[in-house]
Amino acid sequence: MAKKRKPKEEPTDSIDTEPLIETGAPTHQTRSSGARAFLCHSSADKTAVRDLYFRLKKDGFSPWLDEEDLIAGQDWEYEIRRAVRRSDVVVVCLSSNSVAKSGFVQKEIRYALDIADEQPEGAIYIIPLRLDPCSVPDGLKKWHWIDYFQDGGYPKLLRAMRASAEKALSATQSSIARRKDSTPEVAEIAEYINNLESLASARTNQFKQAMSELERSYDITVEFMGDALDLKGAETEGHSKRVTAFAIAIAQKMKLPKEEIRIIARGVFLHDIGKMAVPDSILRKPTNLTPEEASIMKGHALDGYRIVKNIPFLSDAAEIVYAHHESYDGSGYPRGLKGDEIPLGARIFSVADTFDALTSDRPYRPRQTFEAARKQIQLWASRQFDPLVVEAFLSMPENIWEALRQDVEERGRFLRG
């Protein structure tokens, strides 16, 4: 059996003929233990740098390495900037992989060095570390570099890093002392902050009030558009307002966000706005429509979408206008959308609209009871209607619908608070 080879001993400081940085620092951990170090390197040198990373951690440093500290999907420039600014020492890992013939290193290393140069003098120290016998870029020659690949390279790096961390700590403390001497009294700062907070609060309240007034002006505009449609006599009186009230109630039952409910309300209220483009001879025709007339009538969904889509605050609601005649099983028009392809607001509208139609008097039939209308809607779940919307609708108490009808008749306005 072959004998096990004796592990190679780690080189000690005694083999260094002359330290690069005279520090007098002992080899045991000092006040700089836990000092933050940033390791910038070429991706091709990950194996060697990873080994360095774990050695530094073992010796009391707090090193930063991209593959350990940078989460996938993060903004690497932001994270590197933050890491460098928080570091005491930046170790620039140089090799033939990262230094070009022109003497420039790759962009990540250059970026880290640029951030280090922006910091106050003495706050961050840079240590170029050659991983192999490569050249050193001119911009780094002012720093003493260390050859990691030589015997004693790592202990030499430790001495340099500890000395640099001590100097960075001292420089930071001096900077804090200078700023403290030149800073106004704490009470003055507190008063200044309080004044800023009061001003910000007042401005915020003014902004909220302005936005509330603007929002209300939007809804007044929608109301006038609906009133213009009523003049066409396209539907039974109050239909759009009742359907809107029903749709809002269903959306609230489904616990949708307030802003989404407002969009749904606008889209539902304006669902038939495209009928403004339909000739009165077709819109008010007492007998059955011809195929050509029916085609023109079906065009009101697209016409309504074209009317509404270019109004900025109605752009989302326009999708409901476009899809309000689609059916859950794909048998609707104008695009034959199916299931979740149909906007949720349009799926809610479909239930609310059918319920109002069934429970309202029409020239060709009397109204149905609420219970009969509920059964009809339940029967058509998964065909004309989204089953989840139907489920929410059926879970609501029956007396809510009459209360909403009366509320619309008494107040007669869209989304009034």
Secondary structure, 3 states (H helix, E strand, C coil): CCCCCCCCCCCCHHHCCCCCCCCCCCCCCCCCCCCEEEEECCHHHHHHHHHHHHHHHHCCCEEECHHHHCCCCCCHHHHHHHHHHCCCEEEEEECCCCECCCCCECHHHHHHHHHHHCCCCCCCEEEEEECCCCCCCHHHCCCCCEECCCCCHHHHHHHHHHHHHHHHHHHHHHHHHHHHHHCCCHHHHHHHHHHHHHHHHHHHHHHHHHHHHHHHHHHHHHHHHHHHHHHCCCCCCCHHHHHHHHHHHHHHHCCCCHHHHHHHHHHHHCCCHHHHHCCHHHHCCCCCCCHHHHHHHHCHHHHHHHHHCCCHHHHHHHHHHHHCCCCCCCCCCCCCCCHHHCCHHHHHHHHHHHHHHHCCCECCECCCCHHHHHHHHHHCECCCECHHHHHHHHCCCCHHHHHHHHHHHHHCCCCCC
